[in-house]
Amino acid sequence: MVARTPQGVIGCDNRLPWRLRSDLKRFRALTLHHAVIMGRKTFESIGKPLPKRENIVVSRASSLGVDGVTVCPDIATALRHADAWSLANGRDRVFVIGGEALFTALQDAVDCVHLTEVEADIPGDVFFRMAFPPAEWRASVPERVARSEDDEFGSVYRRFDRIEPRRRTQGAAA
C-alpha cells in the first residue's frame, strides 16, 4: 500500500510530503485488523503503533522499546510472523506499508498493490518506482479524488492485481 507522485516520490525528510485525508481514511479501512509490515524509518515517521493492527517492524535493532510492535531482524522473519498472526486471526492479507527498501525487496513477491497517485510535483528523498505493465498487472477502474479542504492535492487511487499471482510458502521471502 503506497502513495506516490508521478515522479515516484513517497517521502521527504522521513515524513509524507502531503496531506491527503481521504487516502489516510482508505489506508485505515483497508489495513484495520490486519498485519502491517514496515521498516524502522517508516515506523519512526508514524511515531507509534497503528491501533487495531499487528505492527511488524523490520529492523536490525532487537527492540525499539515500544509496546505493541513486533521487531523482526529481516523480511523473511517478518513475513513468517505476519503469516502466523494472520492465520491465527482469520486474516488472508498482509500489508507492506513502507519504506523504499521493503517495497523494492518485495516488488516481485506481491500480488496486489493499492496505489494512490498524488497529482503534484513534490521534491523527495524516498521513492517507489515499481511499474505495472498491463501484460502482468490488471488495474482497477481509477477513483479520482479532487483537491479539497481535506486533501492538499488531487489524487487517483487504483488497485493493481498481478495476472499470474506469485505462489509463496508461508513466510518465504522474495
C-alpha positions in Angstrom: 0.0 0.0 0.0 1.6 3.2 -1.2 1.0 6.8 -2.3 3.5 8.4 -4.7 3.8 11.3 -7.1 4.2 10.8 -10.8 8.0 11.1 -10.2 7.8 8.3 -7.7 8.3 10.4 -4.5 6.8 8.7 -1.4 8.6 10.7 1.3 10.8 13.6 2.2 12.8 14.1 5.4 11.2 11.0 7.0 7.6 12.2 6.5 4.8 12.2 3.9 5.2 15.4 1.9 1.4 15.9 1.5 -1.8 15.9 3.4 -4.5 13.6 2.0 -7.2 12.8 4.5 -9.2 10.7 2.0 -6.1 8.5 1.4 -5.5 8.1 5.2 -9.1 7.0 5.6 -8.7 4.4 2.8 -5.5 3.2 4.4 -7.1 2.8 7.8 -10.2 1.0 6.3 -8.0 -1.5 4.3 -5.4 -2.2 7.0 -7.6 -2.3 10.1 -7.4 -5.7 11.9 -4.5 -6.9 9.6 -0.8 -7.3 9.9 1.2 -4.3 8.6 4.9 -4.7 7.8 7.1 -1.6 7.8 10.8 -0.6 8.0 12.2 1.2 11.0 12.2 4.7 9.4 8.6 4.3 8.4 7.7 3.3 12.0 9.6 6.3 13.3 7.8 8.6 10.9 4.4 7.3 12.2 5.7 7.7 15.7 3.6 5.0 17.4 2.0 1.6 16.7 -1.1 1.7 14.4 -4.1 0.8 16.5 -6.0 -2.4 15.9 -3.3 -3.8 13.7 -0.4 -6.2 14.2 2.6 -3.8 13.8 5.7 -5.6 12.5 8.9 -3.5 12.1 11.9 -4.8 10.1 15.0 -3.6 11.9 18.4 -5.0 12.9 17.8 -3.4 16.3 16.5 -6.2 18.6 14.0 -3.9 20.2 12.5 -0.4 19.6 11.3 -0.2 23.2 7.7 0.2 22.2 4.8 -1.9 23.3 2.5 -3.1 20.5 5.3 -3.6 18.0 7.0 -6.9 16.9 10.5 -6.3 15.7 11.9 -8.7 13.1 15.6 -8.8 12.0 14.8 -9.4 8.3 12.0 -9.6 5.8 11.6 -13.4 5.9 11.1 -13.4 9.6 8.6 -10.5 9.3 6.6 -12.5 6.7 6.6 -15.6 8.8 5.3 -13.7 11.8 2.7 -11.8 9.7 1.5 -15.1 8.1 1.3 -16.8 11.5 -0.6 -13.9 13.1 -2.9 -13.6 10.1 -3.7 -17.3 10.2 -4.4 -17.2 13.9 -6.7 -14.2 13.5 -8.6 -15.3 10.4 -7.0 -12.8 8.0 -5.9 -13.5 4.5 -3.9 -10.4 3.7 -0.7 -8.7 4.9 0.1 -5.1 4.1 3.6 -3.8 3.4 3.4 0.0 4.1 7.0 1.2 3.5 9.6 2.2 3.1 11.5 2.2 -0.1 13.8 -0.7 0.8 10.9 -3.0 1.7 8.9 -2.1 -1.4 12.0 -2.8 -3.6 12.8 -6.1 -1.9 9.2 -7.4 -2.2 8.1 -6.0 -5.5 8.5 -9.4 -7.3 6.6 -11.2 -4.5 3.5 -9.2 -4.1 0.2 -10.0 -5.9 -1.7 -6.8 -5.1 -0.7 -3.1 -4.8 -3.0 -0.4 -3.5 -1.6 2.7 -5.2 -2.5 6.4 -4.8 -1.0 8.7 -7.4 -0.7 12.1 -5.8 -1.2 14.8 -8.5 1.7 17.0 -7.5 5.3 17.7 -8.3 6.9 17.5 -4.9 10.6 17.0 -4.1 11.5 14.0 -2.1 14.3 11.7 -1.0 12.4 8.3 -0.8 10.9 6.7 -3.9 8.6 3.9 -5.1 9.3 3.3 -8.8 7.5 0.0 -9.4 5.9 -0.3 -12.8 2.7 -2.1 -13.6 2.9 -3.4 -17.2 -0.6 -4.4 -18.5 0.7 -7.8 -19.5 1.5 -8.6 -15.9 -1.0 -6.5 -13.9 -4.7 -5.8 -14.0 -5.7 -2.3 -12.9 -9.0 -1.4 -11.2 -11.1 1.5 -12.5 -9.3 4.7 -11.3 -11.0 6.5 -8.4 -10.3 10.2 -8.6 -10.3 12.4 -5.5 -10.3 16.2 -6.2 -8.3 18.6 -4.2 -10.3 19.9 -1.3 -10.0 21.3 2.2 -9.1 17.8 3.5 -6.9 16.9 0.5 -4.0 19.2 -0.3 -3.7 17.7 -3.8 -5.9 15.8 -6.1 -5.1 12.0 -6.4 -6.1 8.9 -8.2 -6.4 5.5 -6.4 -6.0 2.2 -8.2 -5.7 -1.4 -7.1 -3.3 -3.5 -9.2 -3.6 -7.2 -9.1 -1.0 -9.5 -10.6 -2.5 -11.5 -13.5 -0.5 -14.6 -12.5 -0.2 -14.5 -8.7 3.1 -15.5 -7.2 2.7 -18.6 -5.0 4.8 -18.5 -1.9 5.0 -20.7 1.0 4.2 -19.1 4.3 6.8 -16.6 5.3 9.0 -17.2 2.2 10.9 -14.1 1.2 11.1 -12.9 -2.4 
